[in-house]
Amino acid sequence: MESAAKTPKSLTLPWTTRITLWLLDIGLNLIMRKDGTVNRGLLKLVPLTPPSSEPINGVKTYDVVVDPTRKLWFRVFVPTQYTVEDLPEMVFCHGSGYIVASADTQLYDDFCRKFARELHVIVVSVDYRLAPEHRHPAQHEDGLDVLKFLDVEENRSKWLPGNANISKCFIAGDSAGGNMAHHVAVRASQFNFQQLQVQYILTLFETSPRSSVAEERMVVGLVSIQPFFGGEERIGSEIRLNGTAPVLTLKQTDWFWNAFLPLGEPYNRDHPVVNVSGRYAVDISKMDLPPTIVVVAGFDILRDWQIRYYEWLKKSGK
């Protein structure tokens, strides 16, 4: 099987999309200070969406607090037009470089609402702590703690709809959320859940021949959308697309990693949380991580890192 499709020579986007991406780029550069901090005051201009007990576009939402001391909570998206007895559940980790956005950011509220409506799933969107105020591993601890919270029957019966089937659990994420989903799933594989089973279904461009495993376990798994990975080496897509990709530059991604990586350690993009398949990679070959789906975009500067991730999963027997 081919590991990736060839990158098109040019990208044509609607002018409205181009303007949106241009404004996003300006906004990112304005909030990223030279001293490594984030201008949170400016982020107050970003539109938020409150929870809606009345359905909007066929989906109602509500918020659940997991731990008030660290402001850990999640938003539940329930598709109201589907009353079947067992709707799958998707635990979603939002992107934005680990430094911005939230479960109630309008962009991600719309995104998760669409997931719930069109995929017929109950979405649990995690609002995790952000860098640089909270560095790695805070975000991954938050993600795992949401899974632990959902594993408690009392919590599920109180906070999830009666037709939520916790045994059919996805972990999904985009960009930094895709990175987070991987690491949370690795942590989850080493935790003895009572009810919850978590597994990947990462596949590239086709259905995995091991999908029967998911059926046997009654679990559906991880969807990793343009996951945020990297390394010290500058590889093909980073060199080829830096400055021409519609979103992100190497200067921005380096800033994100510098804000996210633990203090007290030398800055190194080969850290296993960044370069999951590099020389310091965690050996997952003997972990209970079932097969997985990686979504790669042709004009993402990190596409070749994402393809390496996919190939590493296959090499590890996943």
PyMOL commands that set and color helices and strands:
alter all, ss='L'
color gray80, all
select helices_A, chain A and resi 15-31+40-43+68-70+106-119+138-151+153-159+176-188+211-217+236-241+250-260+303-315
alter helices_A, ss='H'
color red, helices_A
select strands_A, chain A and resi 59-67+72-79+87-93+122-127+164-174+221-225+293-295
alter strands_A, ss='S'
color yellow, strands_A
deselect
rebuild
show_as cartoon
